Amino acid sequence: MHEGSRILTLDNGFHLFSRTVGHGNVKLLCVHGGPGSNHEEFENFGDGLANVGVQVSMYDQLGSFYSDQPDFSQPENQQYLTLDYYLSELEAVRKQLGLENFYLLGHSWGGLLAQEYALKYGNHLKGLVIMSMIDNIEEYTVHINQLREKTFSKFEVTYMKDIEAHERFDDPKYQELVAQLYKIYVMRHPSQAPRHLVETMATPVYNHFQGNNEFVMVGTLNGWDRRQDIHNITVPTLLTFGDHDTMPLATAQRMHEQIPHSRLVLTPDGGHCHSIDNPDAFFKTLGEFLKDVEAGTFNE
């Protein structure tokens, strides 16, 4: 597979942006978070994994910045705002890129899709990387509320909840408090993130599945739960989280105990976007995982 950007045409007629970087026999497909973010968080993966010999592919999901952005308010397009659609889209991308016996990495929402993919299409995988995502939404919701209560005064938490109840999300004080939470738990070093002169988040997609922000879980992903199925993931699996993640690390440990062939590693000084916060530590973790699986020593 050649390096560079490529437009993929799906059977539904929509077009997705894809990009491949790096050289090597190890094939890694990365699935971005959000929902509604884009591939740019993976742009440095080719360089970061150059010493392992990895070719990294990534793509923007439907609605995301570089791919087609249908008007989701139209009834005919609402069929695409489902978990089943984005899972089938991932499989379509895998086929078009010609990937087999490959590694799949999913970050956040992408990590949710990666778990679903491993459970349904695991025969295509050589290994799995679940990055800052747990196996259910319930424990995440409890945890993010605990983080907010730990970080702010009782008055500030009450203020935020009142804003959310009345859906006045543009309130300046509310936005200031959300920004503080993001700086601690989502991305601790935002100066290292990709930058644009315009907003790149696919807000309709994000709002539909998640809500207004990372600390308001009111979207259609509520109720998603794979706790009873996670043990059925049998490929070598890396669970990687930031040590200041929005995801509950106790749940990550429980997943590690339930997935038969798994490794749990925390990135120091890392939030939910820990590959951006501390790329050196992250790529060391990911590179060691890939080398161990390739060498057949992962379970030793």
Secondary structure as the mmCIF struct_conf table of DSSP 4:
data_model
#
loop_
_struct_conf.conf_type_id
_struct_conf.id
_struct_conf.beg_label_comp_id
_struct_conf.beg_label_asym_id
_struct_conf.beg_label_seq_id
_struct_conf.end_label_comp_id
_struct_conf.end_label_asym_id
_struct_conf.end_label_seq_id
BEND BEND1 GLU A 3 GLU A 3
STRN STRN1 GLY A 4 THR A 9
HELX_LH_PP_P HELX_LH_PP_P1 LEU A 10 LEU A 10
TURN_TY1_P TURN_TY1_P1 ASP A 11 ASN A 12
BEND BEND2 GLY A 13 GLY A 13
STRN STRN2 HIS A 15 VAL A 21
BEND BEND3 GLY A 24 ASN A 25
STRN STRN3 VAL A 26 VAL A 31
TURN_TY1_P TURN_TY1_P2 GLY A 34 GLY A 36
HELX_RH_3T_P HELX_RH_3T_P1 HIS A 39 PHE A 42
TURN_TY1_P TURN_TY1_P3 GLU A 43 ASN A 44
HELX_RH_AL_P HELX_RH_AL_P1 PHE A 45 GLY A 48
TURN_TY1_P TURN_TY1_P4 LEU A 49 GLY A 53
STRN STRN4 VAL A 54 TYR A 59
HELX_LH_PP_P HELX_LH_PP_P2 ASP A 60 GLN A 61
TURN_TY1_P TURN_TY1_P5 LEU A 62 GLY A 63
BEND BEND4 SER A 64 SER A 64
TURN_TY1_P TURN_TY1_P6 PHE A 65 TYR A 66
BEND BEND5 SER A 67 SER A 67
TURN_TY1_P TURN_TY1_P7 PHE A 72 SER A 73
BEND BEND6 GLN A 74 GLN A 74
HELX_RH_3T_P HELX_RH_3T_P2 PRO A 75 TYR A 80
BEND BEND7 LEU A 81 THR A 82
HELX_RH_AL_P HELX_RH_AL_P2 LEU A 83 LEU A 97
TURN_TY1_P TURN_TY1_P8 GLY A 98 GLY A 98
BEND BEND8 ASN A 101 ASN A 101
STRN STRN5 PHE A 102 HIS A 107
TURN_TY1_P TURN_TY1_P9 SER A 108 SER A 108
HELX_RH_AL_P HELX_RH_AL_P3 TRP A 109 TYR A 121
HELX_RH_3T_P HELX_RH_3T_P3 GLY A 122 HIS A 124
STRN STRN6 LEU A 125 MET A 131
BEND BEND9 SER A 132 SER A 132
BEND BEND10 ASP A 135 ASP A 135
STRN STRN7 ASN A 136 ASN A 136
BEND BEND11 ILE A 137 ILE A 137
HELX_RH_AL_P HELX_RH_AL_P4 GLU A 138 THR A 151
BEND BEND12 PHE A 152 PHE A 152
HELX_RH_AL_P HELX_RH_AL_P5 LYS A 154 ALA A 165
TURN_TY1_P TURN_TY1_P10 HIS A 166 GLU A 167
TURN_TY1_P TURN_TY1_P11 PHE A 169 ASP A 170
HELX_RH_AL_P HELX_RH_AL_P6 PRO A 172 LEU A 181
HELX_RH_PI_P HELX_RH_PI_P1 TYR A 182 VAL A 186
BEND BEND13 ARG A 188 ARG A 188
HELX_RH_3T_P HELX_RH_3T_P4 PRO A 190 GLN A 192
BEND BEND14 ALA A 193 ALA A 193
BEND BEND15 LEU A 197 VAL A 198
HELX_RH_AL_P HELX_RH_AL_P7 THR A 203 PHE A 209
TURN_TY1_P TURN_TY1_P12 GLN A 210 GLN A 210
BEND BEND16 ASN A 212 ASN A 213
TURN_TY1_P TURN_TY1_P13 GLU A 214 PHE A 215
BEND BEND17 GLY A 219 GLY A 219
TURN_TY1_P TURN_TY1_P14 THR A 220 GLY A 223
STRN STRN8 ASP A 225 ASP A 225
TURN_TY1_P TURN_TY1_P15 ARG A 227 ASP A 229
HELX_RH_3T_P HELX_RH_3T_P5 ILE A 230 ASN A 232
BEND BEND18 VAL A 235 VAL A 235
STRN STRN9 THR A 237 GLY A 242
TURN_TY1_P TURN_TY1_P16 ASP A 243 HIS A 244
BEND BEND19 THR A 246 MET A 247
HELX_RH_AL_P HELX_RH_AL_P8 LEU A 249 GLN A 258
BEND BEND20 ILE A 259 ILE A 259
TURN_TY1_P TURN_TY1_P17 PRO A 260 HIS A 261
STRN STRN10 SER A 262 THR A 267
TURN_TY1_P TURN_TY1_P18 PRO A 268 ASP A 269
TURN_TY1_P TURN_TY1_P19 HIS A 272 CYS A 273
HELX_RH_AL_P HELX_RH_AL_P9 HIS A 274 ASP A 277
HELX_RH_AL_P HELX_RH_AL_P10 PRO A 279 ALA A 295
TURN_TY1_P TURN_TY1_P20 GLY A 296 GLY A 296
TURN_TY1_P TURN_TY1_P21 PHE A 298 ASN A 299
#
